[in-house]
Amino acid sequence: MAEVSTGSTQRITLAKGLNAGLRAAMENDPKVIVMGEDVGKLGGVFRITDGLQKDFGEDRVIDSPLAESGILGTAVGLAMRGYRPVCEIQFDGFVYPAYDQIVSQVAKIHFRSQGKVKMPIVVRIPYGGGIGAVEHHSESPEAQFAHTPGLKVVSCSNPVDGYFMIQQAIACDDPVIFFEPKRQYHADKAELDESLTLADADPLFSSRVVRAGSDLTLLAYGPMVKTAMQSAEAAAGEGKSIEVIDLRTLSPLDMGPVLESVRKTGRVVVAHEAHVNLGMGAELAARITEECFFSLESPVLRVGGFDTPYPPSRIEEEWLPDLDRVLDAVDRALAF
């Protein structure tokens, strides 16, 4: 992020950053429409859309029926008519009824029309665990969407990125699956410089080094960035220098900073909440091996959830990758 002299700043949560970003996008473009279950009068179950219906009206902030396929099908028609619909999927596990619409229609129409029809749709999905929710309320389906050609897939990890990335996603003419780490919604605050504009923000489809290091590269995104930073801090106490990269974009992957870091450190750990089998870590390991084989001093190691359905909330902390599991992978890579 470019440094700009601050006129005024405010401390915001991720939830507040997303709310402010949605508000800014709606103020700047009357074609932006927010739609989803309980997004209007309630302001969303996580209060991300709080106050938007009151300020922009029921025609632009639409409380939909409990039908995700209907939400996305309606969004396709709106996008064809020149609107920019922002669809909220209330919880990650609820997206599957809309999966057919997203994969069969949203992802393909631009190509099917030979570029004549754009699909500027944003699908907001709260994802990940750590909130003690019941079944279907804690999932990490990002690899399923990143595997689908025609979709852009991003995940913010902090309040300032949430504020800028949601606006950038709405401005994009391609469909964007926008993953939001739900356990971070109200967890931490960050300073937002109100004098910054979208021109000052990092590009939407770019990764970023968030902590410099020289011994090992630790890749993460969304909810695992905080864990990765904590792991790097703990490792520093033992004299290990860990470079942390927040991927931010999963499709397309921005491999430039990743490959540059790997050529420097020679060791890599990838951490994500989703189970390891065929996850984002597998794709990253393959690309790193293809491009940096002679720079690697150890295999690329992956840390993630176990290959089971998401467990009951009582034992989710045993299932989710944590500080100890990340540090164990770091130690194994460094000892190789």
C-alpha positions in Angstrom: 0.0 0.0 0.0 1.4 3.4 -1.0 2.1 5.7 1.9 0.1 8.9 1.9 0.1 11.7 4.5 -3.0 11.2 6.6 -5.7 13.8 6.9 -7.9 11.7 9.2 -8.0 8.1 10.2 -10.4 5.8 11.9 -10.0 2.4 13.5 -12.2 -0.1 11.8 -13.0 -3.8 12.0 -13.3 -6.0 8.9 -17.0 -5.9 9.2 -16.9 -2.1 9.3 -14.4 -1.9 6.4 -16.7 -4.1 4.2 -19.7 -2.0 5.1 -17.9 1.2 4.3 -16.6 -0.2 1.0 -20.1 -1.3 0.0 -21.5 2.1 0.9 -18.8 3.9 -1.2 -19.4 1.7 -4.2 -23.2 2.3 -4.0 -22.6 6.0 -3.7 -20.3 6.1 -6.7 -22.5 3.9 -9.0 -26.3 3.8 -9.0 -26.1 0.5 -10.9 -24.7 -1.3 -7.8 -27.3 -3.5 -6.2 -26.9 -5.5 -3.0 -29.1 -8.6 -2.7 -29.4 -11.6 -0.4 -31.1 -13.2 2.6 -31.7 -10.7 5.4 -29.3 -8.1 4.0 -31.9 -5.3 4.2 -33.8 -4.7 7.4 -31.6 -6.9 9.5 -28.4 -5.7 7.9 -27.1 -9.3 7.4 -26.5 -11.9 10.0 -23.0 -10.5 10.5 -24.2 -6.9 10.1 -22.0 -6.3 7.0 -24.9 -4.5 5.2 -26.2 -2.7 8.3 -27.9 0.6 7.4 -27.6 0.2 3.6 -31.3 -0.4 2.9 -32.2 2.6 5.1 -29.9 4.9 3.1 -30.3 3.4 -0.4 -33.8 2.0 -0.4 -35.4 -1.4 -0.9 -34.9 -1.3 -4.7 -31.1 -1.3 -4.2 -30.7 -3.4 -1.1 -33.0 -6.3 -1.7 -34.1 -8.9 0.9 -34.4 -12.1 -1.2 -36.2 -15.3 -0.5 -34.2 -18.2 1.0 -33.1 -19.5 -2.3 -29.5 -19.1 -3.3 -30.0 -20.4 -6.8 -32.7 -17.7 -7.3 -30.4 -15.0 -6.0 -27.7 -15.9 -8.5 -30.1 -16.4 -11.3 -31.6 -13.0 -10.7 -28.1 -11.5 -10.6 -27.3 -12.9 -14.0 -30.3 -11.1 -15.5 -29.4 -7.9 -13.8 -25.8 -8.1 -15.0 -27.0 -8.6 -18.5 -29.1 -5.4 -18.2 -26.1 -3.3 -17.0 -26.3 -3.6 -13.3 -23.6 -4.6 -10.9 -25.2 -7.0 -8.4 -23.5 -7.9 -5.1 -24.9 -11.2 -3.9 -24.5 -12.2 -0.2 -24.4 -15.9 0.6 -25.4 -15.9 4.2 -23.0 -18.8 5.2 -20.3 -20.6 3.2 -22.2 -24.0 3.3 -25.3 -22.3 1.8 -23.5 -21.6 -1.5 -24.0 -25.1 -3.0 -27.6 -24.6 -4.2 -26.2 -21.7 -6.2 -23.2 -23.6 -7.4 -24.9 -24.7 -10.7 -25.8 -21.1 -11.5 -22.3 -19.9 -10.7 -20.4 -22.6 -12.6 -22.8 -23.1 -15.5 -23.9 -19.5 -16.1 -21.9 -16.8 -14.3 -18.5 -18.3 -15.2 -19.3 -19.0 -18.8 -21.5 -16.3 -20.3 -18.7 -13.9 -21.1 -16.9 -16.6 -23.1 -20.1 -18.0 -24.5 -21.0 -14.6 -25.9 -17.5 -14.1 -27.4 -17.0 -11.2 -25.0 -20.2 -9.3 -25.9 -21.9 -9.9 -22.5 -20.1 -9.0 -19.3 -20.9 -10.5 -15.9 -19.9 -7.9 -13.2 -21.3 -10.0 -10.3 -19.7 -10.1 -6.9 -20.6 -13.1 -4.7 -19.8 -12.4 -1.1 -19.2 -15.6 1.0 -18.4 -15.6 4.7 -16.2 -18.6 5.1 -14.0 -20.6 7.5 -14.4 -21.8 11.0 -13.7 -20.6 14.5 -17.1 -19.3 15.5 -18.6 -22.4 17.0 -21.3 -22.8 14.4 -23.5 -25.7 13.5 -23.4 -27.9 10.3 -23.2 -26.1 6.9 -22.1 -22.9 8.7 -18.3 -23.4 8.6 -16.8 -24.4 5.2 -13.8 -23.6 3.1 -14.9 -24.1 -0.5 -12.5 -21.7 -2.2 -10.6 -24.3 -4.2 -13.8 -25.4 -5.9 -14.3 -21.9 -7.3 -10.7 -21.3 -8.0 -10.7 -24.4 -10.2 -13.5 -23.0 -12.3 -12.3 -21.0 -15.4 -14.1 -17.7 -15.9 -14.3 -16.8 -12.2 -12.0 -14.5 -10.2 -11.5 -15.6 -6.6 -10.1 -13.4 -3.8 -10.0 -13.3 0.0 -9.3 -10.4 2.2 -7.6 -10.9 5.6 -7.8 -7.5 7.3 -10.1 -4.4 7.6 -8.2 -2.1 5.2 -8.0 -4.7 2.5 -11.7 -5.5 3.1 -12.6 -1.8 2.5 -10.6 -1.5 -0.8 -11.0 -5.0 -2.2 -14.8 -5.0 -2.1 -14.9 -1.8 -4.1 -12.3 -3.1 -6.6 -14.3 -6.4 -7.0 -17.5 -4.5 -7.7 -15.7 -2.3 -10.3 -14.4 -5.5 -12.0 -16.2 -6.5 -15.2 -15.6 -10.2 -14.5 -17.5 -12.2 -11.9 -15.6 -12.2 -8.5 -16.1 -14.8 -5.7 -15.3 -12.7 -2.7 -14.4 -14.8 0.4 -14.6 -13.1 3.8 -13.1 -14.8 6.9 -16.0 -14.7 9.2 -14.0 -15.1 12.4 -12.2 -11.9 11.6 -15.3 -9.8 11.1 -15.2 -8.3 14.5 -11.9 -9.6 15.9 -9.3 -7.0 15.1 -9.1 -3.3 14.2 -6.8 -1.4 11.9 -6.3 2.2 10.9 -8.0 3.3 7.7 -6.6 6.5 6.3 -9.7 8.2 4.9 -7.6 10.3 2.5 -6.6 7.2 0.6 -8.4 6.4 -2.7 -8.7 3.2 -4.8 -5.8 4.5 -6.8 -3.6 4.2 -3.7 -4.6 0.6 -3.0 -2.7 -2.5 -4.1 -4.3 -4.0 -7.3 -7.1 -6.5 -6.5 -5.4 -9.5 -8.0 -2.0 -9.2 -6.3 -0.3 -10.9 -3.4 1.7 -9.0 -0.8 4.7 -9.6 1.5 3.3 -8.7 5.0 6.5 -9.7 7.0 10.0 -9.9 5.6 12.2 -12.8 6.4 15.1 -14.9 5.1 14.9 -18.5 6.3 11.5 -19.7 5.1 8.4 -18.4 3.1 5.0 -18.9 4.8 2.1 -18.5 2.4 -1.5 -17.9 3.7 -4.7 -16.1 2.9 -7.9 -15.0 4.6 -8.3 -16.3 8.1 -4.9 -18.0 8.2 -2.9 -14.8 7.7 -3.2 -13.9 11.4 -2.1 -17.3 12.4 0.8 -17.1 10.0 1.9 -13.8 11.5 1.7 -15.2 15.0 3.8 -18.2 13.9 6.4 -15.9 12.4 6.5 -13.9 15.6 6.9 -17.1 17.7 9.6 -18.4 15.4 11.5 -15.1 15.7 11.9 -15.8 19.4 13.9 -18.9 18.4 16.0 -17.0 15.9 14.1 -18.1 12.8 13.4 -15.5 10.2 10.0 -16.2 8.5 8.7 -14.3 5.5 4.9 -14.1 5.4 3.0 -13.6 2.2 -0.7 -12.8 2.1 -1.9 -14.2 -1.2 -5.1 -12.2 -1.3 -6.0 -13.6 -4.8 -6.5 -17.3 -5.4 -7.6 -17.1 -9.1 -5.6 -15.7 -10.7 -2.7 -16.5 -8.4 -0.1 -13.7 -8.3 3.1 -15.8 -8.2 5.6 -12.9 -8.6 6.2 -12.1 -4.9 5.9 -15.8 -4.1 8.6 -17.0 -6.5 10.9 -14.1 -5.6 10.6 -15.0 -1.9 11.2 -18.7 -2.5 14.3 -18.1 -4.5 15.6 -16.2 -1.5 14.5 -18.5 1.3 14.6 -22.0 -0.4 11.9 -23.3 2.0 8.1 -23.0 1.8 5.1 -23.8 4.0 1.5 -23.2 2.8 -1.3 -22.8 5.4 -5.0 -22.7 4.8 -8.1 -23.8 6.7 -9.5 -26.0 3.9 -8.5 -29.7 4.0 -5.2 -30.4 2.4 -6.2 -32.8 -0.4 -6.5 -31.0 -3.7 -6.5 -27.6 -1.9 -4.9 -24.3 -2.8 -1.7 -25.6 -1.2 -1.4 -28.3 -3.8 -1.5 -25.9 -6.7 1.0 -23.6 -5.0 3.4 -26.4 -4.3 3.2 -27.5 -8.0 3.8 -24.1 -9.4 6.7 -23.4 -6.9 8.3 -26.8 -7.8 8.0 -26.1 -11.5 9.5 -22.6 -11.3 11.9 -22.8 -8.3 13.0 -26.4 -8.3 16.7 -25.6 -8.1 16.2 -23.0 -5.3 14.4 -25.4 -3.0 16.2 -26.8 0.0 13.2 -28.9 1.2 9.8 -30.1 -0.1 7.0 -27.6 -0.1 4.9 -28.5 3.0 1.2 -27.9 3.4 -0.8 -27.3 6.6 -4.6 -27.4 6.6 -7.7 -29.0 7.9 -8.1 -32.8 8.0 -9.7 -34.7 5.1 -13.1 -35.1 6.8 -16.3 -33.1 6.7 -16.1 -30.1 9.0 -16.5 -31.4 12.5 -19.0 -30.4 15.3 -18.2 -27.1 16.9 -17.0 -28.7 20.1 -13.9 -30.2 18.4 -13.4 -27.6 15.6 -10.4 -26.2 17.4 -8.7 -29.6 17.1 -9.5 -29.7 13.4 -8.5 -26.2 12.4 -4.8 -25.6 11.7 -3.3 -23.6 14.5 0.0 -22.0 15.7 1.5 -25.4 16.8 0.7 -27.1 13.5 2.2 -24.3 11.5 5.3 -24.2 13.6 5.7 -27.9 13.4 5.7 -27.6 9.6 8.2 -24.7 9.8 10.5 -26.8 12.0 10.3 -29.8 9.6 11.1 -27.7 6.6 14.0 -26.0 8.3 15.4 -29.4 9.5 15.2 -31.1 6.1 
